[in-house]
Amino acid sequence: MTKVPVGILGATGAVGQRFVQLLADHPWFEIAALGASDRSAGIRYSERRWVLQPDMPEAVRDMELRLGEPENFSDCRVIFSATPNDVAARVESEFAAAGYFVFTNAGPHRMDSDVPLMVTDVNPEHARLIRVQQKLRGWDGFIVANANCTATHLTAALKPLDDAFGLEKVFVVSMQAVSGAGYPGVPTMDITDNVIPYIGNEENKLEEEPHKMLGRLDGDHIEPADFILSAHCNRVHVLDGHTECVSVALRRKATPEEAAEALRSYRSLPQEMGLPSAPDPCIVVRDEPDRPQTRLDRMTGNGMATVIGRLRPDPILDLKFVLLGHNTIRGAAGGSVLNAELLLKQGYLKPA
Ligand code: NAP
């Protein structure tokens, strides 16, 4: 199979570097172009600081960074976007209008009614909104978004519970890694020996996005899921991996054992189709009293799984548990790559 040429916007950032890492040896996609700001355009990729392990892949070291405009990416068919929100708001529509298939990590288009907001294991059927979007906007290309990193893992955990028992209320407190703020991110003097109880614009995204993802596709729009969600978001001194303490009220009561079984047995289209980046299982339930732990568990399923533990009764709502997920892999670049794998297999990455 000829590999699909892809470009990465924001390739020098925290998410962009994960894209480079995940796509360097991908069986279906190959990196054809790397984009960044006008501060970096024109220089070799290896001249920018690489912050991941292992070292920067050899194949991209000499690639010249390009300014992220559609005319500079004509050798690509797919665009993975990891640009700041203000840039994404402007350029992603221009790329889609020019016929590119855009997979974005940025926020501006997530809640557009004709843009699928996809966690591939949760709502693969929402991909059908692509045809609505292309018709409405007159585009040959499209934009597909993946969710906020904290919302991604929360929604992955809520989906099996919603399917099995119905969700009524959700209360979540997050402890989010510093890489979630990008590179170089939060100053050391602010985060060392500290917990910061505020992440700008994060709580509203976490309270909003799961309703769309767990919603029902109804013709040309999504009917949002009907449950109440309240979120507290905190930044903590962890490099990668977001932890969330979650309490839920269910419409049909369930024991912790029944909930664990629903979570453990959950499978979806990416697992059935054997997509290259699909974690199998996509949810790992741990029985030890002190797991999941960030350092020990964030790479579960190559960073693509959501890890759940401490499932127990909640004296205020019904059940409570702790979840952990990698923010720049499943919560960002890996989530986009998995969406693209699904859509390639389903025939969406061809002219409409
Ligand atoms: P980051 O580390 O700050 O990287 C930003 C990237 O965008 C860099 O490559 C930067 O290039 C480029 N850029 C900045 N200004 C630009 C401009 N005017 N034109 C074109 N490119 C420009 O940020 P990040 O954490 O990777 O986040 C990227 C996006 O993903 C954001 O929208 C963020 O909200 C979203 N996201 C992040 C995470 C996470 O865990 N970090 C998770 C989910 C979603 P230069 O090096 O040239 O400045």
Boltz pocket constraint, residues with backbone or C-beta under 6 A from the ligand:
constraints:
  - pocket:
      binder: B
      contacts: [[A, 9], [A, 10], [A, 11], [A, 12], [A, 13], [A, 14], [A, 15], [A, 16], [A, 35], [A, 36], [A, 37], [A, 38], [A, 39], [A, 40], [A, 41], [A, 68], [A, 81], [A, 82], [A, 83], [A, 84], [A, 85], [A, 87], [A, 88], [A, 105], [A, 106], [A, 107], [A, 147], [A, 148], [A, 149], [A, 179], [A, 180], [A, 181], [A, 182], [A, 183], [A, 184], [A, 327], [A, 328], [A, 331], [A, 332]]
      max_distance: 6.0
